[in-house]
């Protein structure tokens, strides 16, 4: 659920086809085409994080559930229980994601751990897991599992939650605001400006005032699901412009 949609966006970014989709770029003119070697590096790092780090982490979570006495029943959970666990898990997921993410933006930590992820000022889909190993554990894996561990969720529920989180990560980083898909404007703005929009749901950003500039920008007007074919960059034209050469220079610099 990470690599299938991720591969579709990679093909789109590399081939620049179909041309009609280019009009939905969140940052028009960037990554056209995406730098090949930067993308290869991104794919390699993401695979390392998922295989070398995620698999042992999830194996440890499995044994932790056994130590707590949780039974991984072969009986499928009911749909209401799956929905309940997923909705409740969003709360600790958002809390841990926001504060760990914001912590890594501290000037003492940023250049050592989080700067790597921000090499992509105009992100592409698979950038979601292009992170330092410590960040992958703190910002990706712990927020995903803390809710299910507290609730004792069924394995199938964890699969569904992980699938939704993977798809959400791809959409947030894909660089396209496509019709009927959730808006990526919020997290894309974070990559563009660095000091705003640390969370996913936006609640903690609102409470801490870390979305004030975003709310005053044209990107906020675009931050909604698109139910028409006209791109929101046409409906709300404005500051979301950047040159491909500028972004490529930033990638090479880092």
VENTA-V450339 format. One record per backbone hydrogen bond with DSSP energy under -1.0 kcal/mol. CO is the residue of the C=O (numbers start at 1). NH is the residue of the N-H. Records with the same first field share a line. If there is no record, write none. Layout:
CO: NH  NH
This chain:
2: 6
3: 7
4: 8
5: 9
6: 10
7: 11
8: 12
9: 13
10: 14
11: 15
12: 16
13: 34
18: 21
19: 22
21: 24
22: 25
24: 177
27: 30
28: 242
35: 39
36: 40
37: 41
38: 42
39: 43
40: 44
41: 45
42: 46
43: 47
44: 48
45: 49
46: 50
47: 51
48: 52
49: 54
53: 57
54: 58
55: 59
56: 60
57: 61
58: 62
59: 63
60: 64
61: 65
62: 66
63: 67
64: 68
65: 70
66: 69
71: 73
78: 82
79: 83
80: 84
81: 85
82: 86
83: 87
84: 88
85: 89
86: 90
88: 91
89: 93
90: 94
91: 95
92: 96
93: 97
94: 98
95: 99
96: 100
97: 101
98: 102
99: 103
100: 104
103: 106
106: 109  110
109: 113
110: 114  115
114: 118
116: 119
119: 121
124: 127
125: 128
127: 130
129: 131
132: 136
133: 137
134: 138
135: 139
136: 141
137: 142
141: 145
142: 146
145: 149
146: 150
147: 151
148: 152  153
154: 158
155: 159
156: 160
157: 161
158: 162
159: 163
160: 164
161: 165
162: 166
163: 167
164: 168
165: 169
166: 170
167: 171
168: 172
169: 173
175: 26
178: 181
184: 188
185: 189
186: 190
187: 191
188: 192
189: 193
190: 194
193: 195
202: 206
203: 207
204: 208
205: 210
210: 197
211: 215
214: 217
218: 222
222: 224
226: 180
231: 234  235
232: 236
239: 241
243: 247
244: 248
245: 249
246: 250
247: 251
248: 252
249: 253
250: 254
